[in-house]
Amino acid sequence: MSDEREDVLLLDVPSTGDYLSVLPTATAAVATRLGFSLDEIEDLRAAVNAAVALLIPAEPGRPRPFRRKTNDQPLHCRLAVGEETLQIALSRPKGEPLPDAGSYQWQVLRALTDEVDAHVEGATTTITISQRRPATEADADTQRHQIY
């Protein structure tokens, strides 16, 4: 068993425009708590939005905020806080294939994050974003003052 502690936040949101905005907001809240800079937080918000756009493609002719195709299945989000990384996994039931890995959307997602991966397992498509946690004095102070 590892001594590494991992906090996990699980969110299931309906895959409609009204609710999808919860995901980048939750990501920003966790990143803020971890000491990410404002620029890093905005990059993470944009990365989550880009991943959602890859998983739930836009439907032509639909007005905002209902521009995404809807289905009965929720979008699953798992934010895992590890010792060294924040990992965000977004999953949806397998539907339309993801855009080509060389597409503009993927390039943006890769530019905003340290690591991104996509895979299909069974009936589920998942995009996983990994971002190294910042090393700050606040983290060191937190470690020194923890009560065990």
Beta strands, then each sheet from edge to edge (+ up, - down):
strand 1: 7-13
strand 2: 75-81
strand 3: 85-93
strand 4: 115-121
strand 5: 124-132
sheet 1: 1+ 2- 3+ 5- 4+
end
